[in-house]
Amino acid sequence: MHRKHKVFLDCVTVANYPDDYQTRLTPIFEEQWQCLRLFALEAHDIALSKLERNYERDRDDVQRLAAAGRIDPKVLRDRYEKELRVYMVIPEREDLTLDLWIES
Protein backbone atom coordinates (compact mmCIF):
# COMPACT_ATOMS: atom_id res chain seq x y z
CA MET A 1 0.00 0.00 0.00
CA HIS A 2 2.82 2.40 0.74
CA ARG A 3 4.35 2.08 -2.73
CA LYS A 4 1.13 2.50 -4.66
CA HIS A 5 -0.76 5.00 -2.47
CA LYS A 6 1.95 6.52 -0.25
CA VAL A 7 0.09 5.31 2.85
CA PHE A 8 2.03 3.98 5.81
CA LEU A 9 0.12 2.13 8.51
CA ASP A 10 1.54 1.18 11.87
CA CYS A 11 -0.33 -1.76 13.32
CA VAL A 12 -0.75 -1.85 17.07
CA THR A 13 -1.28 -5.34 18.38
CA VAL A 14 -2.25 -4.53 21.97
CA ALA A 15 -3.56 -1.25 23.32
CA ASN A 16 -6.16 -0.16 25.83
CA TYR A 17 -8.72 2.35 24.64
CA PRO A 18 -11.40 4.24 26.59
CA ASP A 19 -14.83 2.58 26.46
CA ASP A 20 -16.58 4.99 24.10
CA TYR A 21 -13.68 5.71 21.75
CA GLN A 22 -15.71 4.48 18.73
CA THR A 23 -18.20 7.32 19.16
CA ARG A 24 -15.37 9.84 18.86
CA LEU A 25 -13.54 8.42 15.84
CA THR A 26 -12.93 10.96 13.10
CA PRO A 27 -12.93 9.99 9.42
CA ILE A 28 -9.79 11.07 7.56
CA PHE A 29 -8.96 11.36 3.85
CA GLU A 30 -12.64 10.92 2.93
CA GLU A 31 -12.35 12.83 -0.32
CA GLN A 32 -9.17 11.12 -1.49
CA TRP A 33 -10.30 7.48 -1.34
CA GLN A 34 -13.62 6.02 -2.32
CA CYS A 35 -12.97 2.36 -1.45
CA LEU A 36 -11.05 2.83 1.76
CA ARG A 37 -12.26 4.38 4.97
CA LEU A 38 -9.80 5.44 7.66
CA PHE A 39 -10.62 6.81 11.07
CA ALA A 40 -8.42 8.54 13.62
CA LEU A 41 -8.69 8.49 17.38
CA GLU A 42 -9.63 11.72 19.13
CA ALA A 43 -6.61 13.37 20.86
CA HIS A 44 -7.57 12.39 24.44
CA ASP A 45 -8.16 8.80 23.33
CA ILE A 46 -4.76 8.75 21.63
CA ALA A 47 -3.13 9.91 24.84
CA LEU A 48 -4.97 7.38 26.98
CA SER A 49 -4.11 4.54 24.61
CA LYS A 50 -0.43 5.32 25.30
CA LEU A 51 -0.74 5.61 29.08
CA GLU A 52 -0.02 2.02 30.09
CA ARG A 53 2.98 1.56 27.78
CA ASN A 54 4.43 4.99 28.67
CA TYR A 55 7.50 4.84 26.41
CA GLU A 56 9.45 8.02 25.79
CA ARG A 57 7.90 8.36 22.32
CA ASP A 58 4.43 8.06 23.92
CA ARG A 59 5.20 10.86 26.35
CA ASP A 60 6.55 12.95 23.45
CA ASP A 61 3.37 12.35 21.45
CA VAL A 62 1.18 13.43 24.36
CA GLN A 63 3.30 16.52 24.99
CA ARG A 64 2.98 17.49 21.31
CA LEU A 65 -0.79 17.09 21.46
CA ALA A 66 -0.90 19.21 24.62
CA ALA A 67 1.39 21.88 23.13
CA ALA A 68 -0.94 22.07 20.12
CA GLY A 69 -3.87 22.73 22.45
CA ARG A 70 -5.52 19.38 21.73
CA ILE A 71 -5.47 18.04 25.31
CA ASP A 72 -7.62 19.35 28.15
CA PRO A 73 -6.30 17.90 31.44
CA LYS A 74 -9.81 17.76 32.93
CA VAL A 75 -11.19 15.80 29.97
CA LEU A 76 -8.16 13.50 30.02
CA ARG A 77 -8.54 12.69 33.73
CA ASP A 78 -12.33 12.33 33.53
CA ARG A 79 -12.18 9.99 30.55
CA TYR A 80 -9.44 7.95 32.23
CA GLU A 81 -11.41 7.57 35.45
CA LYS A 82 -14.76 6.81 33.79
CA GLU A 83 -13.74 4.79 30.73
CA LEU A 84 -10.30 3.25 31.18
CA ARG A 85 -9.07 2.90 34.75
CA VAL A 86 -11.17 -0.19 35.46
CA TYR A 87 -9.25 -2.09 32.74
CA MET A 88 -5.77 -1.30 34.04
CA VAL A 89 -3.79 -4.21 35.50
CA ILE A 90 -2.10 -1.92 38.04
CA PRO A 91 -4.35 1.17 38.15
CA GLU A 92 -2.26 2.90 40.82
CA ARG A 93 0.72 2.92 38.45
CA GLU A 94 -1.36 4.45 35.66
CA ASP A 95 -2.83 6.96 38.13
CA LEU A 96 0.70 8.14 38.85
CA THR A 97 1.64 8.19 35.17
CA LEU A 98 -1.42 10.29 34.36
CA ASP A 99 -0.58 12.70 37.18
CA LEU A 100 2.97 13.09 35.85
CA TRP A 101 1.74 13.60 32.29
CA ILE A 102 -0.70 16.29 33.37
CA GLU A 103 1.99 18.07 35.40
CA SER A 104 4.40 18.10 32.49
QUIVEN-V507447 format. One record per backbone hydrogen bond with DSSP energy under -1.0 kcal/mol. NH is the residue of the N-H (numbers start at 1). CO is the residue of the C=O. If there is no record, write none. Layout:
BEGIN
NH;CO  NH;CO
END
This chain:
BEGIN
5;1  19;83  21;18  23;20  24;21  26;40  28;38  33;29  40;26  46;42  47;43  48;44  49;45  50;47  54;50  59;55  60;56  61;57  62;58  63;59  64;60  65;61  66;62  67;63  68;64  69;66  70;65  76;72  77;73  78;74  79;75  80;76  81;77  82;78  83;79  84;80  85;80  87;84  88;85  93;90  94;90  95;91  96;92  97;93  98;94  99;95  100;96  101;97  102;98  103;99  104;100
END
